Amino acid sequence: MHELAIADAIVTIASRHAKGRPVSRVETRVGHLRQVVPDSLRFAFELISAGTELDGAELVIVEVPARVRCSACAAETVLEEFPAHCGECGALDVEVTAGEELLVESIDVEDGSREWQPRAA
């Protein structure tokens, strides 16, 4: 159950940025290719965050679909099944463009402020 390790990393990151203040919400982006089971991650998050400044915080999981770009026809399509291939022409020479994300997007502390957000790309 790799969700436990992921939950531990999320709690560690959020705790570091909360600096002891209570956290009400943590928003994450999780790519489909990470094969995370959202309910398992929420359960693990509850276990790991118990007794910390994140105890009772809402874990929001934004699921990112896997997308590929085709080298043959340049189409960008959602990857529906394996092996990875172009959804337009069927070519196998594709580059993954989305779906591998595993990010803490934002942390809301109980005073109503958004403590941290990632830098713009």
Secondary structure, 3 states (H helix, E strand, C coil): CCHHHHHHHHHHHHHHHHCCCCEEEEEEEEEHHHCCCHHHHHHHHHHHHCCCCCCCCEEEEEEECCEEEECCCCCEEECCCCCCCCCCCCCCCEEEEECCCEEEEEEEECCCCEEECCCCC
